Amino acid sequence: MKHSFLYRLLKHSLPAFVFAAIFLLFYAITINKKMDMIFFPYNNMYAIDFSGTSTSSTYAMKINGNQVTITHNLYWKKDLLETSLNGYCRYLLHNRKVFLDDYLSYKFSNEQLRNLLTSHLTPDDSTAVNWPYWFAKTAGYTLPAGSEIEFLQYHFNLRDHKAVLLDSVSIYKTILK
């Protein structure tokens, strides 16, 4: 006991011991709650591919067969247009469910309580149907009646500082009424 780090820290500095004890307690709680990445969210600790090749995917929207370009809106390009397009396409691929749907299903076994929380805390599906029209308008496109909207997912292999297209998949298609 007298040789342990915490005991020696207590004898050396009470404030340092209190800080270490609070840190260990907080860390234990976050691990118990499955929030262990709270301290290191941006460090790529588990995302590094040491093999030298990796794959990535991105999404695009087409209106009447023509791809929607978003590069002319430089200030909105990344934060508003690209990020929301990626989020919406992932939402479509996940059967129109958000992360909170999965979390509530995992956390609450009582179906009545889970349904109550889901209905009050998750977005209504009916509003998500209008998202493609908002996106097209924000990107500077008009959608006349009868327009065909399609979302595509592109898979790339990143090798030798180049992105090589592997394939593309249509993930959603609709016609504006």
N, C-alpha and C positions, 0 to 999 in steps of 0.2 A: 504494500500500500504506500509506504513512504517513498518508493522509487517510481511511482506512477507520475505521469506528466502533470495531471491535474492537481495532485497533492503538492508537488514541487512548485507549480504555478501559484497555488494558494499561499504557500509560505513566502514566495517571492513578491507577489503583487496581488492584492485583493481585487482592485478594479479589473485587472487582466483576467483573473479567475472568473469574476462575475460575467464579463463579456464572453469568455469562452463557454461558460455554462449555459448562458442564454442562447448563444449561437448553436450549440449542440442540441439543446431542447427544441429550438425552432426548426433546425434541420431534421430532427427526428419526427416532428409533427408533419412537416411537409412531405417527407418520404412516406409516412403512414397514410397520408391523404393522396398519395400518388402524384405529388407536385414536385418531384425531385429535380426538375430542370429549372426551377424558379431562380436559382442563383446563376445559372450559366445559359441563358437563352440564346445568345448570339455567338457561341464559340466554335461552332462546327465540330463539336467533339465526336458526334456520331455520323456526320454527313460526309466525311472525307472518303473518297474512293482512291485507294492507293494503286489500283490496277492500271491507271492511266487512261482508261476509257470510261465514259459514263453516258447515260441517256437522260434526256430531259423531254418535257413536253410543253407545248404552249397551245393557245386556243385562238381561233379567229371566227369572225362573223361574216356571212355573205348575205347580200340582199340581191335577189334575182340573179344569182350566180356570180355576182361581182363582189370581191372581197372588200370589206369596209376598211379603209385606211385611216389610221389614227395618228400618224406621224406628223400631220400638219398642225395638230393641237399640242404644241410642245409642252406647255405648262400643265395640261391635263393628261398627257399621254400616259405617264407611269402611274401616278397616284390615283387618278380617277378612272381612266379608260382601261388600261391594261389590267390593273388590279381587280376592278369590278368584273371585267370579262372573265378572268381566271376564276374568280369566286363563284360567279353564276354558273359557269360550265362545270365546276366541281360539284356545285349544288345539283345540277341536272344529273350528273353521273352517279351521285349518291342517292338516287331515287327521291329527289326533292326533299331532302332532309338536311338540317343544319347540325352542327356539332352538339348543340344542346339536346336535340332529339336522342342522339346516341348516349349522351351523359345521363339523361333522365331514365332511359331504359336500363342502363347499367346500374344506376344508383338506387332506384326505387322499384321494389318487387310488387308493391301494391298497385294493381292496374288502375284502380279508380283514382288514386292520388296522382299517379304518373300521367294519366289522361288530363286531369285537371291542371297540373303544372304545365304540360305540353301545350294545352289550349291557351293558357295565359302568358306563357313565356316565349313561345316560338312564333315566328312570323306566319301570317296567314298565306296559304298557297295561292289564293286568288290574286293577291297583289304581285306575286312573283311572275305571273303570266305577262304582265305589262312591262316587265323589265326590258325586253328586247326593243320595244318602241322608244323607251326613254334613252337607251344606249344609242340607237341610231340617230335620234334627234340631237343628243349631246355631241355625237361625232360629226354632226353637220349634214346628215342625210334626211331626206323626206321619205315617208312610206305611204305611197298611194294604196288604195284598196286593191287587193289581189297580189300584193307583193309577197314574194317567198323569202322567208328568213331561215337561214341554216347556220348552225354552229358546228365547227370542225375542231378536232383535236389533232395536232401534228406532233409526231414523235421524232426526236433527233438523237443522233449519236454524236457526242462531242469528242473529237479525236484530233490530235495535232493542231489544236487551236482553230478548228473548223467545225461548223455544225453541218452534219450530213443528214438530210431528210430520210428517215426510215419508212414511214408510212403516215397516212392521214385517215381519220375516221370521222364520219358524220355522226354527231351525237344527238342532234335535235333538229327537226325541220317543221316549219309551220307556214301557213298561208294566212296573211292578214285579211280579215273579212271586212 
